[in-house]
Amino acid sequence: MLLQKLPFISIFKTQAGEEFIAKVTEETKDYFIIERPLCIIGSEQGLRFAPYLMMADAMKPVNIPKPVITAPPSTTMENQYESIT
């Protein structure tokens, strides 16, 4: 389990190789419970965000099963995420 105070913003990378950023609101032994997940897409203009689960209700929590790779975002990435969520 992470030793960060909840909530916090984190970068996730799944076993399938998908990368996204989200606010972690809760953590259990088996899951991260997150809000407003956005995938990170590289474009000619740099990194951009897009909905991670396009057909899901963006305002409802999502369970992300462990194991998954997590890392703190860069300050720039975190600021961009916070400005659009």
N, C-alpha and C positions, 0 to 999 in steps of 0.2 A: 504494500500500500504506500501511496505517496505521503510525504510528511509536510504537505502544504496546507495552509489554512483555506477552508472552503468559503466561498466559491473562488475558483481561479481559472485562468485561460490556459489551455494547453494545445500543443500540436500532437496529433495522433497519426500513427502509421499502422494500418492493419496488416494481417498476415497476407492478404491479397495484394498489398502494395499501395492501397489507397491512402492518400494523405489528406487530412482535414484539420481545421482549427475549431475549437468549441469551448464553451464555458462549462467547467465541471462543477456541478452543484452538490454531488454526493458520490461516495465511493463505498462499495461493498467488497467482500472477498472475491466475488466473481464478476462484478460489473463496475464501470464508470457510468454514472447517470449524468447526461450532458444536456445542454440547451443550445439552440441556434447553431448547429453544426454547418460549417461552410467548407467546401473543398477548395483547395489551392490549385490554381491553374496558371501555368506559364504561358505568356503571350508575348507578342513583339513589344508591347508597352510595359512589360514586367509581370510581376505576380498579380493575379486577380482572384477574387472570391466568387463562388457560385454556390447555390444550394447543394448540400451534400445528399439530402434525401428529397428530391424534387416533388414527390407526391405526398410527403408527410406534412402534418400540421407543424409549421416552424415554431409555434409557441408552446408545444407540448414536449416534455422530456423524452429523451432517447436513451436506451440502455446499450452500452457498448461492451460486449463480453471481453474478458481478459483471456489470454494474454494479448496485449497490444503494446506497441512501442509508444512512449510518451516523451515529450521534451518541452521545455518552456519556449515560448515564441520569442523572437527578437523584439525589442522595444517598438520598432517600426511596425512590425507585423501585428503586435498586440494593439497598438494605437489605431491602426487601420481597421482591425476587427471591431474594436469598441466603437469606432465612429459610425459604423454601418449597422450595428445590432442594437 
